[in-house]
Amino acid sequence: MTDAAPDPTSGPTLLTAWKAAAARLKAGRIDSPSIDARLLVEVAAGCSRTDILTDPYRAVTPDQQGALDGFVERRLRREPVSRILGKKGFWKIMLNVTPDVLSPRPDTEAILDVVLLAYPPNKAFEMIDLGTGSGAILLATLAERFGARGVGTDISFEALAVAKENATNLELDNRATFLRTEWAAGFADHSFDVVVSNPPYIPSGDIAGLDPEVRDHDPRLALDGGPDGLQAYRELAPEIRRILRPDGLFAVEIGWDQGPQVKALFEAAGFENVIVVRDLSDRDRVVTNGPDPRTNPVPKM
């Protein structure tokens, strides 16, 4: 004999709160309303995805419902879930995010596909993440490659504080260092085996037309790539060439329509065998001199 489901008129449960929140978000034309609602319920009610599935009739208290309602109202105003909750998953790690850093996106994981394919798990290497923000690329790489060490640079003190906190939370602070400088200024020639970056690449005139989740909540410093969106790459290409060791690897994120231009900038800086790598949405996403995961996928470990 099993317990009957509680009377739905007695108050909200994890299941009914999730369904109601998802319905409100869907009516508000929010993308992925069911996923967003679940993430908000998990935090508001102090539960996990498993709890919602295995204990769907757990009562939601008035305080928890009030917190959820507040979260939903913020999401309906197009505030991203990562900003509401102050955290965002990236690759296999969870990162704290604040208004001072770009909220990491799945597109950027295409850089990890290149680096992890080039450097197997037992390989030691030194890397630098230029314009590190939350530390996402560097910390996700170090979490996968235990012999690696790295540096993250940024010109924002606030962003570096977030990155340092993330490194500590992930117990990677013994292998990750964060320094304030402009790109690679101050580093010696041929200092790193791997150089990565997700620089600002949105043309200045296009920022006003971005989705509100990006335009109104990501720092403009992390978005604005100058009049044509390519200013950062003009600065980065010769600097990456200078600090990269012979036979080293670089990988930079790009806008989906910038592949040929960015590839040409790195070739002009002296790089050979430069390719453009596509992301999971089949759009150009990374310019690199490394392997193409589309033709040589990262092996499952």
C-alpha positions, 0 to 999 in steps of 0.5 A: 500500500502506498500513500495517496498523493496529497490534496492539491488544494492543501497548498503547493508542492514541488511538482505543482510549484514547478509546473506553475512557474513553468507555465508563467514563464512560457506565457511570458515567452521565456526560452526553456521555461521548464528548465528555468523553472526547475532551476528556480524551484531547486534554489527557492525550495532547497531541493534537487532535480532528483527530489522533484522527481522522487518526492514531487508531493513535498510541500512548499512552504509559504516562504519558499513559494514567496522566494520562487515568485520573486525569482519568476518575476525577475526572470519575466523581466528577462534577468538571466537565471544565472544572475538571479541565482548567482551561479552558472554551470560550465562544462563540468564545473559550477561557477559563481557569477556576478554582474562584473563577469560575463555569464559563461555560455555553452558555446565557449565549451568549444575551446575546451574540446580543442584543448582537451583533444590536444593535451591528454590527461597525463600531460603537464602543460602551462596555460594562460586565459586572457580576459578570464572573467569568471575563470571559466575556461581556465578552471574547467581545463584544470579540472580535467587536466591534473598536470596543468597549471595556469594563469588568468588575466583581466583588467577588472579587479572585480572579475578577478575577485570572482575568478579567485573565489571560483578557483578556491571553491573548486580547490584549484587555487593551488594550480591557478593564479589570477593577475590584473593586466591588459591581455598578456602585458608583462609576461615574457616571450614563449611563456606558455604551452596553451593560450586561450581567450574569449574576448569581446567580439560584438560590434559596438553598433550591434549591442543595442539589438542583443537579447535583454539577458545579454545586453542588460546584464553582461558587462559591456567591457566583455561584449564590445569588440569595437566598430567591427567587432575585431579590435581585440583580435588585432591586439591579441594575435601578435601578443599570443604569437609572442608568449606562446612556446614553439609548437604551442596551441592557441584557441580563441572564441569568435562570433559566428560570422567572423571566422575568415577575418580572425583566421586571417589576422592570426595568419598575418601574425605568423601562425600556420595551420590555422583553422576555424572550428564549429560549435555544436550548433554548427556555427563557426566558434573557435579559431585555433592552430590545434586539432579539429574535434569534428574530425578527431573527437575527444576520446571518452576517458 
